[in-house]
Amino acid sequence: MAYLDGDWLELATPSGNTIRVLKASHPRARRLRLTVSTKGARITYPQGTHLSQVNAFLRHNADWLEKKLGELNLVSEPLPPLRVGTAIEFPLRGEMTVLDWDEGAYPRVVAHDGGLTLEIPRPHSRALPVARGLLASYFETQIRRDVSRWLAGYVPQLGLAPTALRIRPMKSLWGSLDTRDRINLDLALALAPAPALRYVLAHELCHLKVRNHSPRFWAHVESIFPDWREQRDWLRQHGAMLKAELDRLIADVAD
């Protein structure tokens, strides 16, 4: 049963837990949609949808919702925000990296042995949004560099290729393959070790062969990436922190 509590619904799960779900009607929504992120669960629905329909949808998806929230292992303590001039540590390619600041003739990210430096020219009136945009572009470049190299090996093996590659922040997924055979990858994968990114790429490439998660699909994944179980488990254990780290670094430019 789901109980109404202001803008939230409280869902009692079969296992005896209670999940709070943020409810939100949307004028362009065409169907009920349930999403899970590091910030919790959210249900979006068309305006005018009766609460009983929302409740029924939540009850039907209670097991899935509880499983997804468990996999994310939600971060309980918020990370300190990105502040101009204040150095921070964050994971990059699976290794803790120092991010510091400096003045420069033009905005750029400088990679060096000690980590990354954000060079921002004066005046600093828009330094924070500029810095976030620079980091987002830098992370995307890192992912594209690796993916282009791996695709050269995987495409001949599979005999199929994606039509495009899109990299963007994703709330709960690590990757997806759309109906036009375009692969979407989560920008947070730039913060993960390279094998975790490679697993997600292999996973989505195998959906070109099999669109579901049947044994035949996993056999294809096994054939091109035998260590997939280890990397899937790594993402389940550390994924919430990666997404939270990305959110504090580029929140203003995320979708």
C-alpha positions as CSV (number, residue, x, y, z in Angstrom):
1,M,0.0,0.0,0.0
2,A,1.2,3.5,-0.8
3,Y,0.3,6.4,1.6
4,L,0.2,10.0,0.6
5,D,2.5,12.4,2.6
6,G,2.6,15.9,0.9
7,D,4.7,15.7,-2.2
8,W,5.8,12.2,-1.2
9,L,4.3,8.7,-1.3
10,E,5.3,6.1,1.2
11,L,5.3,2.6,-0.3
12,A,5.3,-0.5,2.0
13,T,7.3,-3.2,0.2
14,P,6.7,-7.0,0.5
15,S,9.9,-7.3,2.5
16,G,8.6,-5.0,5.2
17,N,10.6,-1.9,4.2
18,T,9.1,1.5,3.6
19,I,10.2,3.6,0.6
20,R,9.5,7.3,0.2
21,V,8.8,8.2,-3.5
22,L,8.7,11.8,-4.7
23,K,5.6,12.3,-6.9
24,A,5.5,14.8,-9.7
25,S,2.9,15.5,-12.4
26,H,4.2,16.8,-15.7
27,P,2.2,18.5,-18.5
28,R,4.1,16.6,-21.3
29,A,4.2,13.2,-19.6
30,R,2.3,10.5,-21.6
31,R,2.7,7.7,-19.1
32,L,3.7,6.8,-15.6
33,R,7.5,6.7,-15.1
34,L,9.5,5.5,-12.1
35,T,13.1,6.6,-11.8
36,V,15.8,6.0,-9.2
37,S,18.9,8.1,-8.6
38,T,21.4,8.8,-5.9
39,K,18.8,11.3,-4.5
40,G,16.1,8.6,-4.2
41,A,13.0,7.5,-6.1
42,R,10.7,9.6,-8.2
43,I,7.4,8.9,-10.0
44,T,6.3,11.2,-12.8
45,Y,2.8,11.0,-14.3
46,P,0.5,12.9,-16.7
47,Q,-1.5,15.7,-15.2
48,G,-5.0,14.5,-14.1
49,T,-3.8,10.9,-13.3
50,H,-5.8,9.6,-10.3
51,L,-3.8,8.8,-7.2
52,S,-5.2,5.2,-7.2
53,Q,-3.4,4.7,-10.6
54,V,-0.2,6.0,-9.2
55,N,-0.5,3.7,-6.2
56,A,-1.2,0.7,-8.3
57,F,1.8,1.4,-10.5
58,L,4.1,1.7,-7.5
59,R,2.8,-1.5,-5.9
60,H,3.3,-3.3,-9.2
61,N,7.0,-2.1,-9.3
62,A,7.7,-2.4,-5.6
63,D,10.2,-5.3,-6.0
64,W,12.1,-3.6,-8.8
65,L,12.2,-0.3,-6.9
66,E,13.6,-1.9,-3.7
67,K,16.2,-3.8,-5.7
68,K,17.4,-0.6,-7.6
69,L,17.6,1.4,-4.4
70,G,19.6,-1.4,-2.8
71,E,22.0,-1.5,-5.8
72,L,22.6,2.2,-5.6
73,N,23.5,2.0,-1.9
74,L,22.4,5.6,-1.6
75,V,25.0,8.1,-0.3
76,S,23.8,9.3,3.1
77,E,26.3,12.2,3.6
78,P,26.3,14.9,1.0
79,L,29.7,15.8,-0.6
80,P,31.1,19.2,-0.1
81,P,30.2,21.5,-3.0
82,L,32.6,22.6,-5.7
83,R,33.9,26.1,-4.7
84,V,36.1,28.4,-6.8
85,G,39.7,28.4,-5.5
86,T,39.2,25.5,-3.1
87,A,41.1,22.3,-4.0
88,I,39.2,19.0,-3.7
89,E,39.8,15.3,-4.2
90,F,37.6,13.2,-6.5
91,P,37.9,9.9,-8.3
92,L,39.1,10.0,-11.9
93,R,39.6,6.7,-13.9
94,G,39.2,5.0,-10.5
95,E,42.1,6.8,-8.8
96,M,41.7,9.7,-6.3
97,T,42.8,12.9,-8.1
98,V,43.4,16.4,-6.7
99,L,41.6,19.3,-8.5
100,D,43.0,22.7,-7.9
101,W,42.6,26.2,-9.4
102,D,44.8,28.8,-11.0
103,E,44.5,31.9,-13.1
104,G,45.1,31.7,-16.9
105,A,44.7,33.6,-20.1
106,Y,41.7,31.5,-21.1
107,P,39.6,28.8,-19.4
108,R,41.0,25.3,-19.7
109,V,41.7,22.0,-17.8
110,V,45.4,21.2,-17.4
111,A,46.2,17.6,-16.6
112,H,49.5,17.0,-14.8
113,D,51.1,14.3,-12.5
114,G,49.5,15.8,-9.4
115,G,46.0,15.9,-10.8
116,L,44.0,18.5,-12.7
117,T,44.2,22.3,-12.6
118,L,41.2,24.5,-13.6
119,E,42.7,27.7,-15.1
120,I,40.1,30.5,-15.1
121,P,40.9,34.1,-16.2
122,R,39.8,37.1,-14.3
123,P,37.2,38.4,-13.6
124,H,35.8,35.4,-11.8
125,S,32.1,36.4,-12.0
126,R,31.1,33.2,-13.9
127,A,34.0,31.0,-12.8
128,L,31.9,28.2,-11.3
129,P,29.6,27.5,-14.3
130,V,32.6,27.8,-16.7
131,A,34.6,25.3,-14.5
132,R,31.7,22.9,-14.5
133,G,31.4,23.1,-18.3
134,L,35.2,22.5,-18.6
135,L,35.1,19.4,-16.4
136,A,32.1,18.0,-18.3
137,S,33.9,18.4,-21.6
138,Y,37.1,16.9,-20.2
139,F,35.3,13.9,-18.8
140,E,33.5,13.3,-22.2
141,T,36.9,13.5,-24.0
142,Q,38.4,10.8,-21.8
143,I,35.4,8.5,-22.4
144,R,35.4,9.0,-26.2
145,R,39.2,8.4,-26.4
146,D,38.8,5.0,-24.7
147,V,35.6,4.0,-26.5
148,S,37.0,4.7,-29.9
149,R,39.9,2.4,-29.2
150,W,37.8,-0.4,-27.9
151,L,35.2,-0.2,-30.7
152,A,38.0,-0.9,-33.2
153,G,38.2,-4.4,-31.6
154,Y,34.6,-5.1,-30.7
155,V,32.9,-4.1,-34.0
156,P,34.7,-6.8,-36.1
157,Q,33.8,-9.4,-33.4
158,L,30.2,-8.6,-33.3
159,G,29.7,-7.7,-37.0
160,L,27.6,-4.7,-35.9
161,A,28.3,-1.1,-35.0
162,P,26.3,1.7,-33.2
163,T,25.1,4.5,-35.3
164,A,26.3,7.1,-32.8
165,L,27.7,7.6,-29.3
166,R,26.2,10.0,-26.9
167,I,27.7,10.8,-23.5
168,R,25.7,12.6,-20.9
169,P,24.8,12.4,-17.2
170,M,22.2,9.7,-16.6
171,K,20.2,9.6,-13.4
172,S,20.2,5.8,-12.7
173,L,21.5,4.0,-15.8
174,W,25.1,3.5,-16.9
175,G,24.3,3.1,-20.5
176,S,21.5,2.4,-23.0
177,L,20.9,1.5,-26.6
178,D,18.0,3.4,-28.3
179,T,15.8,2.4,-31.2
180,R,18.2,4.0,-33.7
181,D,21.1,1.9,-32.4
182,R,22.7,4.9,-30.7
183,I,24.7,4.1,-27.6
184,N,24.2,6.4,-24.6
185,L,26.9,6.3,-21.8
186,D,26.8,7.9,-18.4
187,L,29.3,10.7,-18.0
188,A,30.1,9.5,-14.5
189,L,31.9,6.5,-16.1
190,A,34.9,8.9,-16.6
191,L,35.3,8.7,-12.8
192,A,35.3,4.8,-12.8
193,P,38.2,2.5,-13.5
194,A,38.6,1.8,-17.2
195,P,37.4,-1.8,-17.0
196,A,34.0,-0.6,-15.6
197,L,33.6,1.7,-18.6
198,R,34.6,-1.1,-20.9
199,Y,32.0,-3.4,-19.4
200,V,29.2,-0.9,-19.9
201,L,30.3,-0.4,-23.5
202,A,30.4,-4.2,-24.2
203,H,27.0,-4.5,-22.5
204,E,25.3,-2.0,-24.8
205,L,27.1,-3.3,-27.9
206,C,25.7,-6.7,-27.2
207,H,22.2,-5.3,-27.2
208,L,22.8,-4.7,-31.0
209,K,22.6,-8.5,-31.2
210,V,20.0,-9.2,-28.5
211,R,17.7,-6.5,-27.2
212,N,16.8,-8.3,-23.9
213,H,18.8,-9.7,-21.0
214,S,18.2,-13.4,-21.9
215,P,20.9,-16.1,-21.5
216,R,21.8,-15.6,-25.2
217,F,22.5,-11.9,-24.5
218,W,24.8,-12.7,-21.5
219,A,26.6,-15.3,-23.7
220,H,27.5,-12.5,-26.1
221,V,28.7,-10.3,-23.3
222,E,30.8,-13.2,-21.9
223,S,32.4,-13.8,-25.3
224,I,33.7,-10.3,-25.7
225,F,34.2,-9.3,-22.1
226,P,34.7,-12.3,-19.8
227,D,35.2,-10.2,-16.6
228,W,31.8,-8.6,-16.9
229,R,30.5,-9.9,-13.5
230,E,33.3,-8.3,-11.6
231,Q,32.8,-5.0,-13.2
232,R,29.0,-5.1,-12.8
233,D,29.4,-5.8,-9.1
234,W,32.0,-3.0,-8.8
235,L,29.5,-0.5,-10.3
236,R,26.7,-1.8,-8.0
237,Q,29.0,-1.2,-5.0
238,H,30.5,2.1,-5.9
239,G,28.0,3.5,-8.4
240,A,26.1,5.8,-6.0
241,M,29.3,7.6,-5.0
242,L,30.4,8.1,-8.6
243,K,27.1,9.7,-9.5
244,A,27.2,11.9,-6.4
245,E,30.7,13.0,-7.3
246,L,29.7,13.8,-10.8
247,D,26.7,15.7,-9.6
248,R,28.7,18.0,-7.3
249,L,31.3,18.6,-10.1
250,I,29.0,19.4,-13.0
251,A,25.5,19.8,-11.5
252,D,24.7,23.0,-13.4
253,V,25.4,21.5,-16.8
254,A,23.8,18.1,-16.2
255,D,20.5,17.2,-18.0
